[in-house]
Amino acid sequence: MVRVRQRVRGLAIEAGFGLVDQTKFVTAASEIARNTLDYGGGGWVEMELVALPPRNGVRLCFIDEGPGIADLAAALRDGYTTGKGMGLGLGGARRLSSEFEIQTAPGQGTRITMTRWK
């Protein structure tokens, strides 16, 4: 978790994000990394600096081979949780990202791609 947060912050700085935008995206990444561990049984993250002039950004792709998300619409609803949390992780991360996509199916794992643009 700590390495993910540090690396995302480093990429956000490279992309030219200010402190507030760095913090927002690090928070979103932390939420999804935690979900990948807690619900996906672990996985990996691919990180990249992206440039589509005149914009710079950071794209993250979290991938796990866990059970998948059975009811994605419910999982994105604030307050919905299958664990002990407040149920703000997926929806909160989506709000803190410029682009957010989830690919999942029961028994197929989950792939979450999120991008934040400067």
Helices and strands as residue ranges (DSSP letters): H 2-14, H 19-38, E 43-52, E 55-64, H 72-76, H 89-95, E 99-105, E 109-117
